Structures are given as structure tokens and as C-alpha cells.
Amino acid sequence: ERRGRRVELCAFVIAATVAGLGFWSAYLIATGARAAANPYILYASLFVNSAIALAALGDLTVVLRGGVYGGQRLARHLWRMCFALFIAVGSFAAQGLKALPAILPAPQILLAAILLVLFTMAYWLARILFTKWARTANVPA
């Protein structure tokens, strides 16, 4: 248990540092002190750094609570994995129009893929956090 607490504390420090540096970089881009190749870099940076800051706060609450168990732990893992999948699908969507055959309605398929990831994450988070499903599921010890 002590080792797990150290790992979570290190994860918090690393995530908070990365988020802080990311927000500093976004500040430099926003004020014009640093040039960005694409005007949307600022928005993407703010979005990703906000998610990193949220993860850092989650790590801090785990340290302060002394750990998470059951549904809370599963929900924490779920949103992190789905966020990574969301980033992967979004990255493919940025270049996907070139990769998909011309006969397919590419923008609609790519938008549907992104929305599918978000709706799936929302469904499972609601099911885990707001129902008794996580407590009553047969999970081997």
C-alpha cells in the first residue's frame, strides 16, 4: 500500500508538471511570444492540457484518500483509456479522409467514430458510477 501511494504521488507530480508546462506553452502561443504553425494548435493544447490536469487532480485525490477501490477505480481506468482512444480516433480523423476509399462518406464515418467513443465512455461511466452494476457483478477476487 505504501508503494502504491508513492507511485500515485509520482504520477501526480509528473502529470502536474506536464500540464503546467503545457499551459505555459499555450500562454506563450496566445500572447504571441511564440509562433504556432497552425492557429488550432492553441485550442488542441488547451484541450489536452486540461485533460492532463484533470488526471493530475485525480491522482492527487487518490493520494489524499489513500487509494481507490471498486467502481471508482474502474471508472478512473475507463475514462483514461477512453480518452486515449478518443485522441487516437481524432488523430486518424484528421488524416482519415486521405486513407478511406472515395466511395465511402468519409466525414460522416469519422464523425460517427468519434461520437461512438464519447457515447460509449459516457454510457459505461454512468453504468459504473450511478448504478449498482459494479458492486453486483461477478468479478473473481
Secondary structure, DSSP 8 states (H G I E B T S, - for coil): -HHHHHHHHHHHHHHHHHHHHHHHHHHHHHHTSS--SSTTHHHHHHHHHHHHHHHHHHHHHHHHHT---THHHHHHHHHHHHHHHHHHHHHHHHHHHHHS-TTS-HHHHHHHHHHHHHHHHHHHHHHHHHSSHHHHS----
